[in-house]
Amino acid sequence: MNMRVPQLRFEPADELAALCKAGGDPLRLNVLRALCNDSFGVLELAQIFATGQSGMSHHLKVLAQAGLVATRREGNAIFYRRALAPAERLGRLLHSALLDEVDNLELPADVQTRIAAVHGQRAAASQDFFSRMAENFRAQQDLIAGLPQYRDSVLALLDALGFAADATALEVGPGDGGFLPELARRFAHVTALDNSPAMLELARMRCEQESLGNVELLLADALNEDSERLAADCVVLNMVLHHLAAPADALKQLAQRVKPGGSLLITELCRHNQSWAREACGDLWLGFEQDDLAHWATAAGLVSGESLYIGLRNGFQIQVRHFQRAPGSPDPSAAVTLPTT
Ligand SMILES: C[S@@+](CC[C@H](N)C(=O)[O-])C[C@H]1O[C@@H](n2cnc3c(N)ncnc32)[C@H](O)[C@@H]1O
């Protein structure tokens, strides 16, 4: 007798089950929390959660099978990040709800300390690069994209914004100060902040050569400085974000430095796969997806404005992005007065 076996299809339920399985473990939930605004390699996550590499790889595989994390190659390293909920698949609501709930978790203090240590290791590698490379800075920059290739586009965007005569600017990571004369001409006061003494010395020499009397140079880490003191109408980052340990967090902090109605201008490489840039140019990240910058800026309370894209002969593409702080938002530079009782 020819018995017909019913063909039961469980694929959609399998997907939901994978999601439930991935969410059913406290370590995996904490990994998702740590990836909220950041991406980490498997070794970094093993360090952060004080667990073995193979155990961490297993947890990441379960999260990846559920579509909760995605990978991104940065040179020889694979970085894990959160994946967006799929638009049209079963599980979309559960995926979003799970991540929303996870964001309410507070990571244990020791985990937070080890995340800071990983960021510290990344930042130290970047700082070490600039202390060694200051002498050859321009040649090094020109391997990918030098200021002449994006200066006019940044200026076009800047001039279109029409800042008031008394407006102030903050340039983060001025390098050898090549953009400072342009800012000094357009703003009443300019603060330039760099965490590399060697690079800041180059910027100082430039200010001296060009007699820039309204530029103040500060040796400081962009992410450790007191934001209130540094608030400006226009914050500029040219080719700096890909050197910062935690770019999404960095955008949050930098957004705090933009005065209400003010602007954040970012010149960055678009996402690329030329991993030699990590060694040759000290890049921590191989550019950024346009959507990622917009997403991080929105999460930082900014609104996306104009963007310009510049294609370069050597295969790189540059994005010049404008983000604005809403005019009515709280002023980070305003003194907070506590009510007296
Ligand atoms: C690639 S250079 C860009 C220089 C310049 N903006 C340009 O477009 O030519 C990056 C600069 O950012 C600085 N930098 C990197 N990380 C920083 C941080 N966390 N805080 C302040 N400056 C930083 C480096 O020292 C360097 O001067």
The ligand as an SDF file (V2000), in Angstrom:
LIG
                    3D

 27 29  0  0  0  0  0  0  0  0999 V2000
   42.7270   61.3670   10.2540 C   0  0  0  0  0  0  0  0  0  0  0  0
   43.0960   62.7090   11.2580 S   0  0  0  0  0  0  0  0  0  0  0  0
   42.0390   63.9570   10.5480 C   0  0  0  0  0  0  0  0  0  0  0  0
   42.6470   65.3210   10.6130 C   0  0  0  0  0  0  0  0  0  0  0  0
   41.8730   66.4560    9.9840 C   0  0  0  0  0  0  0  0  0  0  0  0
   40.5540   66.6000   10.5620 N   0  0  0  0  0  0  0  0  0  0  0  0
   41.7930   66.3010    8.4850 C   0  0  0  0  0  0  0  0  0  0  0  0
   40.6910   66.1750    7.9450 O   0  0  0  0  0  0  0  0  0  0  0  0
   42.8320   66.3240    7.8380 O   0  0  0  0  0  0  0  0  0  0  0  0
   42.2960   62.3150   12.7860 C   0  0  0  0  0  0  0  0  0  0  0  0
   42.6210   63.2750   13.9040 C   0  0  0  0  0  0  0  0  0  0  0  0
   41.7560   62.9830   14.9900 O   0  0  0  0  0  0  0  0  0  0  0  0
   42.5000   62.9630   16.1960 C   0  0  0  0  0  0  0  0  0  0  0  0
   41.8020   62.1120   17.1650 N   0  0  0  0  0  0  0  0  0  0  0  0
   41.6000   60.7710   17.0870 C   0  0  0  0  0  0  0  0  0  0  0  0
   40.9130   60.3430   18.1470 N   0  0  0  0  0  0  0  0  0  0  0  0
   40.6460   61.4370   18.9130 C   0  0  0  0  0  0  0  0  0  0  0  0
   39.9590   61.6280   20.1410 C   0  0  0  0  0  0  0  0  0  0  0  0
   39.4000   60.6080   20.7910 N   0  0  0  0  0  0  0  0  0  0  0  0
   39.8770   62.8750   20.6470 N   0  0  0  0  0  0  0  0  0  0  0  0
   40.4330   63.9190   20.0020 C   0  0  0  0  0  0  0  0  0  0  0  0
   41.1000   63.7920   18.8270 N   0  0  0  0  0  0  0  0  0  0  0  0
   41.2090   62.5580   18.2850 C   0  0  0  0  0  0  0  0  0  0  0  0
   43.8720   62.4490   15.7780 C   0  0  0  0  0  0  0  0  0  0  0  0
   44.8810   62.7620   16.7100 O   0  0  0  0  0  0  0  0  0  0  0  0
   44.0420   63.1660   14.4320 C   0  0  0  0  0  0  0  0  0  0  0  0
   44.5920   64.4330   14.6030 O   0  0  0  0  0  0  0  0  0  0  0  0
  1  2  1  0
  2  3  1  0
  2 10  1  0
  3  4  1  0
  4  5  1  0
  5  6  1  0
  5  7  1  0
  7  8  2  0
  7  9  1  0
 10 11  1  0
 11 12  1  0
 11 26  1  0
 12 13  1  0
 13 14  1  0
 13 24  1  0
 14 15  1  0
 14 23  1  0
 15 16  2  0
 16 17  1  0
 17 18  1  0
 17 23  2  0
 18 19  1  0
 18 20  2  0
 20 21  1  0
 21 22  2  0
 22 23  1  0
 24 25  1  0
 24 26  1  0
 26 27  1  0
M  CHG  2   2   1   9  -1
M  END
$$$$
